[in-house]
Amino acid sequence: MAGAGSGKSETMAGRVVWLVANGLAKPERILGLTFTRKAAAELSHRVRERLNGLAEAGLVPSQLLDNEPTVSTYHAYAARLVTDHAVREALEPTMRMVTPAVAWQLASRVVAMYDGPMDRIELGPPSVTAAVLELAGELSEHLRSAQDVRRLGEWLRGKAAEAATVRQRKPLAVQDAPRAAAPAGGGLRAAQARPRGHRLRRPDVAGRPHRGQPP
């Protein structure tokens, strides 16, 4: 992702000039979208300057630049599409897109009206509102509903319960392992009954005297 001041607007303006100068696209057939109105205004200004430079240099006829490229923000262009084509989708042409400010107001109202349990919520209302908006955006991007999230939460809760049960059973199995590996006849108890200072004697080897025994 390119950050602020990395040259995104300049790169886009150069791309537009290259397309127009090479006859690959007319200015009115070019669409430039940005996230903020400030970036849209800057991009539009740079594109117009570069195109005017082409006409002044005689690289393109001046009448080719009578129409402007479309430069807008994502939200403004989406609102324009809804207004122009709402009837085709059986929608009201006068409807407006929800702006980020309006979305924040709606989410904040939902958070304020919530009266359920809050014992596991450690965030303040502004942070919860931001989390609600982020979740709503992710649901919209992945075409999922709140019910899908609930089902996923129930599935994860079940998996966590299964993992906790396995962790509780594992120490018991480890404790039972020495008992299961003990030889028949109480050999394990006999081995545990030996004094600490006792050492097992190494078996004799032919032609090799024991330690401490003269050859």
Secondary structure as UniProt FT lines:
FT   TURN            4..5
FT   HELIX           8..21
FT   TURN            22..23
FT   HELIX           27..29
FT   STRAND          31..34
FT   HELIX           37..56
FT   TURN            57..58
FT   HELIX           62..65
FT   STRAND          70..73
FT   HELIX           74..85
FT   HELIX           87..89
FT   TURN            93..94
FT   HELIX           100..113
FT   TURN            119..120
FT   HELIX           125..141
FT   TURN            142..143
FT   HELIX           146..181
FT   TURN            184..186
FT   HELIX           187..193
FT   TURN            196..197
FT   TURN            206..207
FT   TURN            211..212
//
